């Protein structure tokens, strides 16, 4: 410690340029330029309560490795000698309360066996909390715990992402959590993020506004390792997922799993009565191996309701969604799916209003090298069943005046070879319409698809529906 000042009347301590080192490896594990503690309560001595009106730390670094803790030599000696340990005075903290916690410009490093595993930079936090400690064996006492975060922000993933949060409040006894805003933002946008990667990885951009979770049951988590929540409500939700297929796959990449298997991998079980999302915008972008831009499909102005989410029960969860495909035509969907450790079972229905097929050019031109020149869908509805990796069902699609051409993915221009391919597509491969014939019959497509091991769930869902569309649109 280079400097320190104690103010007894203010019950405050100020420290300048403080460093803490480990005797195990003689390595600095903590340093800060400024540490200021104010309003130190007398309960620290008499009631083992730590109460502070303020705790401020500026320009600090925490560099931690669990291996630095080492073993408990005293305990090991007692075990070897067979003698019982001498009882020690109970110095357990009963309550920790900090009215104003202010962390400025921090870095936190976590190591495993000496090697850095996680790091967050530019950590800034303004918060306050009160936390009562209760022994796990005392199941009758309901502790008072409150956390309020005015603002939180930091960089992580080698500074590729910025996380920010504001207006967070959690009341343990009421089982209520509210959040004004949470954002996950890729620093520099899509192209900067992808250029920083060595291997293929998804980019995520997320914003959640006005989130409320009620009916949180802390006892269920403490006793049964069950995250149990009554209802969750999100007033506005935005997510953009992007992928660049030009990047090589990571050598140790694990194959994606279906939803229930992903849920079962969590370190706890989940049970939610209901989840509601309003004002939801979902976008998925993908850049082809030979493309220069990502193609994007979007589901805008969505309303989503999910109920009966339970990873311990074979009873299916239910999802009802209304959205606008490419912000153009309304798509209504209902899915029922299981989340337990048995086979993944899903049934789904959906329908969409009339749709100008040219709206799909934003994804087809860059991903498939195909431009839809004309086409209009009058009716679309489907029925889908999934059992693990296999899907089946039917697709009903009424359309007319469908015409496409092959284009260059780079500049969207036509080429001589593309002109010839366009003729082949139009004359030999493509059905320009699927309208009622003289017998008032319309061709129905068969949904028939088996998931590739490297396909995530939503890609599997899209490929399943696509198989039914292709069965109608293509002559082969």
C-alpha angles and dihedrals in degrees: 000000000000097000139004137179128191122200108192096184091053091038087230138140126197122191128186126205100354122183130186120193133189119242090207096068101001089242129145108249098172137022135162136176093214134018120177125178120182139178096027106191123225091231089085089079103034106031103019089244118142107208122171129173091203141013117179128176123178129194100356140159129206113193110181137178121175089216088071090071093069121183132313101257094186093053091047092051091051092051091050094048094043091227119133118248117257112252114253129210111271104250095164113145110241099190137014119195129172115175095192121023113182120180117178130192098343136169122205120192124186119195134192115206090342097309121110111250102167137012135179122192136195092024113185123175136173112183148126132212147172120206128182117200116220125180113251089236091060101083097161098065119083106205122217110240127166130171124186122181118189093183140348129180139162145149122242144162091060089316092299093121135044118205120197134175135178139177097025117164129170126183112191098197095046092044089226130138125180131182129186100194140353124179136183110191130179107230111242096006134258103324095044091048095049093044089056093058127093094193137028114284136154121253117221129199114181137173126180121185129189101359122180128185117185133178094038109173110207092177091061090056094045096047104030106018087243123143099214122181130168101210139348123199128188118188095193130013130176128180132172120186119188135182132189110207091191090077117087119249119258109258093229095042114143119222113254119252135215120268098267093050090050091051091048090056091064115107089238140036120253133218121175123170095202143352124194128190123186130180090021124170120189124185131178120192129186131181115210124229090255100029128105097206135036119252115225136208117190140195107198138185090015130175115199129184122186125180141176097029106175125154091192097055131072089215109110126248116234126225124187117182138177117191143152115245109224085352087284117090131026116252119192120195138176122190131181116193140164125239104184126104094269127090115313109253124185135170122183144175131190144168136188134200123239112309137196102228092209086076087077093064091092088073104023097053095055099032104035103021089236128126120201105221095184141345139133128205114208099180135014127175135146146185119210137187127187129190108182107300097351125084133186138169143105136287126207114196126165113188143144144194094032113172130163139176134200113246139179111267092216102056101005089237127138124256132199091249090045090053091055092045090050091056091050091049093048098044104031112021109029131071104213092205145010105201131147112284128216089285090052090247125142127197113254121206125226118228107218122155141143117207119245111232091241095050118104119221100266092048088050089050092051094046089051092054090042091057089060092048092049090050088061103035101041124068093211 
